[in-house]
Amino acid sequence: MKKTVSILRSTNVPLSKNYPLFRFIGGNVISFMGDQIYMIALPLMVLSVTGSPISMGIVSALERLPVLAQPLIGILSDRFSRKRLLLIGDGGRFLLTGWIGFISLYGNLHVWQLYIAAFGIGLLSQVYNTSQFATVPSLVSKQHLQLVNSINTGALQTATLSAPAIGGLIISLYHPGIALLVNSFSFFIAFAAVASIQLPSNQPQESRKTTILQDLKEGFHFVLTTKAILFTNLAMLFSTFGTTLLLTLLVFHLKDTIHLSSYQIGWLLSGGGAGAIAGALFSGILTTFFRYRSLLFSAAFTGGLSVIVLSQMQSFFLLLAANMAGTFMVAILNPCLATIRQTLTPFRLLGRVQATSRFMAWILLPVAALSAGLLADLTSTGTTLFIGGTVSTLASFFYLHPSLSSKAVQIKDRKRQAQ
């Protein structure tokens, strides 16, 4: 009974007065700002310690390896307090990034320490992201879900507008270790923000009567039999392989191949944040005029092409334009994908369905990250980015499946509610 009252209290208030929701989003934004600084600082640390794209590939692969634990993380998110898991995610990353930042400033940093930190941060990020996704529907009414996902994505992308430029400036003026200490402090602020919020309970009695194997089976069965979720996962499986080639080597490519300064890299990534904010704002509007199928395909296809273009550019301003176009399209995609999953999934399954979907979509990420370093060493960073863009572009055709029309999603949602 307390659980029901708690959920209704959050979802029935007017959106503009839903203060727990916006404090929750604020914590996400601060946490995400730390991620953006980390994305610049870590590759530059690897470059300074090893100078090897293969080492960057190993670090990136270790950071993404915990995606293989997503099914178990989903069970944790459905069985245990999501607030506690969010706090563990932010608190653990606060300690790890602070540790590496301190060692790089006052100690002798070794690559094996970067490997440990990358794996730990990757694992904690998986726990945090799954719990965050599963928490949102309990804080907002269903009719506002698409809007809130767009607002959440747009708010997160404000971090990519400012944080990379700040991180690049700090690294240019001081040291990557200072940037990681700033990163660590941002996780501490996010920890405090989440700690101050009373989140609804998510521990239904029936989940305690099932085994872990039964929980895993239920999550996978739901995903595999819900075509709209299945085909978006297939699209993401290949598109994330391509974008991981980009993300693993982007900073390395800009620094070592294009010879941009850390400050320029920061501004280029911040420009991508501006494109992402615009995409998130347009996402909610576009869903009122276009079916999910058309919108998802167009955004994914164009986003893949932007990576191909970026791989061939040398000019700072052309690189900036290509990056902005790509992040604009990704920010249109993400709220739509989140809304489809949240709309079609029962509350008690949210953690497992999100985790299972991430597992299916991201299972190739460690392979892609390691392949990025190997391909760059055998060919060039530009060629590797071109391959990534090509794979992402072809993956967009999965979004043309009929189950992804807005009408089909609505029918499936009504059937779920009737059950």
Secondary structure, DSSP 8 states (H G I E B T S, - for coil): -HHHHHHHHHHSS-GGG-HHHHHHHHHHHHHHHHHHHHHHHHHHHHHHHT--HHHHHHHHHHHHGGGGGHHHHHHHHHHS-HHHHHHHHHHHHHHHHHHHHHHHHHS---HHHHHHHHHHHHHHHHHHHHHHHHHGGGSS-GGGHHHHHHHHHHHHHHHHHHHHHHHHHHHHHS-HHHHHHHHHHHHHHHHHHHHTS-------GGGGGS-HHHHHHHHHHHHHH-HHHHHHHHHHHHHHHHHHHHHHHHHHIIIIIS---HHHHHHHHHHHHHHHHHHHHHHHHHTTTS-HHHHHHHHHHHHHHHHHHHHH--SHHHHHHHHHHHHHHHHHHHHHHHHHHHHHS-GGGHHHHHHHHHHHHHTTHHHHHHHHHHHHHHS-HHHHHHHHHHHHHHHGGGGGSGGGSHHHHHHHHHHHHH-
